Every structure is written in structure tokens, then in C-alpha cells.
């Protein structure tokens, strides 16, 4: 068995990069499905105007209760 050259501390293997990418895709897919469901609920069922529903979805922490 041939010896492999040692990897530097800052590089990732191709498999690890793919696994991180798939985890990020799954996280974003979950977030987008939740956001789209809330937008449809707010506009079609609750009767909130689309501009207000979109603004409240995009900037949920812009009020005085913001932690920053």
C-alpha cells in the first residue's frame, strides 16, 4: 500500500465537501418550504396583503424587541 501525502489542516476531502453541500441544501429546502407555506397561509387564509406578509417574512427581527 502506497503512503499518502499528509493533508494540510485547511483542506477537506471531496466526500466531505459533498456531504456539507447536501446538508446545506437540505437545510435551505426546509427553510424555503416553511417560508412558502407561511406566505400562502398569510395571504390566502389569514387575508393579510401580500406586501405586509412578504415584509414580515423577510425581516422578522427588525422591531424594538430585536436582540441586537
C-alpha positions in Angstrom: 0.0 0.0 0.0 1.4 3.4 -1.0 1.7 6.1 1.5 -0.5 9.1 1.0 0.9 12.6 1.4 -0.3 14.3 4.6 -3.1 16.7 4.1 -2.8 20.3 5.4 -5.2 21.3 8.1 -7.2 23.6 5.9 -8.3 21.2 3.2 -11.3 18.9 3.0 -11.8 15.7 1.1 -14.2 15.7 -1.8 -16.6 13.4 0.0 -16.7 15.8 3.0 -17.4 18.8 0.7 -20.3 16.9 -0.9 -21.7 16.0 2.4 -21.6 19.6 3.7 -23.2 20.7 0.4 -26.0 18.2 0.7 -26.6 19.2 4.3 -26.8 22.9 3.3 -29.3 22.0 0.5 -31.5 20.1 2.9 -31.4 23.0 5.4 -32.3 25.6 2.8 -35.0 23.4 1.4 -36.6 23.1 4.8 -36.4 26.8 5.4 -37.9 27.7 2.0 -40.8 25.2 2.3 -41.7 26.7 5.7 -41.4 30.2 4.4 -43.6 29.5 1.3 -46.2 27.7 3.5 -46.4 30.7 5.8 -46.7 33.2 2.9 -49.5 31.2 1.3 -51.2 30.9 4.7 -50.9 34.6 5.5 -52.2 35.7 2.1 -54.9 33.2 1.2 -56.2 32.1 4.6 -55.5 35.0 7.0 -56.2 37.6 4.4 -53.1 39.7 5.0 -52.0 41.8 2.0 -49.0 40.3 0.1 -46.7 43.3 0.7 -47.2 43.0 4.5 -46.8 39.2 4.5 -43.6 39.4 2.5 -42.1 42.1 4.6 -42.9 40.3 7.8 -41.3 37.1 6.4 -38.1 38.8 5.2 -37.5 41.0 8.3 -38.8 39.2 11.4 -36.3 40.8 13.8 -36.4 44.5 12.8 -38.6 45.6 15.7 -37.8 47.0 19.1 -37.5 43.5 20.6 -34.5 42.8 18.4 -31.6 41.2 20.4 -29.0 43.4 18.8 
